[in-house]
Amino acid sequence: MMDTHCPVAVLISGNGSNLQALIDASSNSNYRIVGVISNKHDAFGLQRAQHADIATHVIDHRLYPDRISFDRDLINKLDELQPRLIVLAGFMRILSSEFVRHFKGHIINIHPSLLPKYPGTNTHQRVLEAGDKEHGVSIHFVTEHLDGGPVIAQAAITIEPDDSADTLQQRVHVEEHRIYPQVVSMFAAGRLEMGEQTALLDDQILPIGGIRL
């Protein structure tokens, strides 16, 4: 019997908590994780994948003279796996334009802020310093602009008076684990695609902040 599940590859660099959420949801979903790739040998997420009998691969960026040579080996490995979707789950590498163009419309990333606010790093501290009333997480298509691709979905939390960067991180993680599998499932169902400047769900252009889940 032919496997009709959407093949997904996940790229990680560390603990892999979002990977675990994707693994847990995949047993009752329309996607199948065909491989997990890390740029670090000691990434704990590799153990999570192995425990779930998912093939793992390490491509150590430190062994390459430049970004593009690393990305080309990464492209070759992904081409072997033939995923329909590439999911970045704490992958701490900026991908080259060549990589992004090769898989255009088939890469998504998760970012701990309500984009377009606070691209980049240290988002939890920045949102506190700005005095914002809410914070959250965004899932977006990956383009050549860092954290600048069309947003697919967001989840928001209210910032409490006693919140710190650490407590915000913990609370945002809960939302990340909840919505990432939902978005992967939308893509697997053929409901989601990237347009020129926007994300489309069921052929409808999504607003700048995507949908709220």
Summary of the structure (lengths in Angstrom):
residues: 213
radius of gyration: 16.7
end to end distance: 34.1
largest distance: 55.2
contacts: 678
relative contact order: 0.16
helix: 34%
strand: 25%
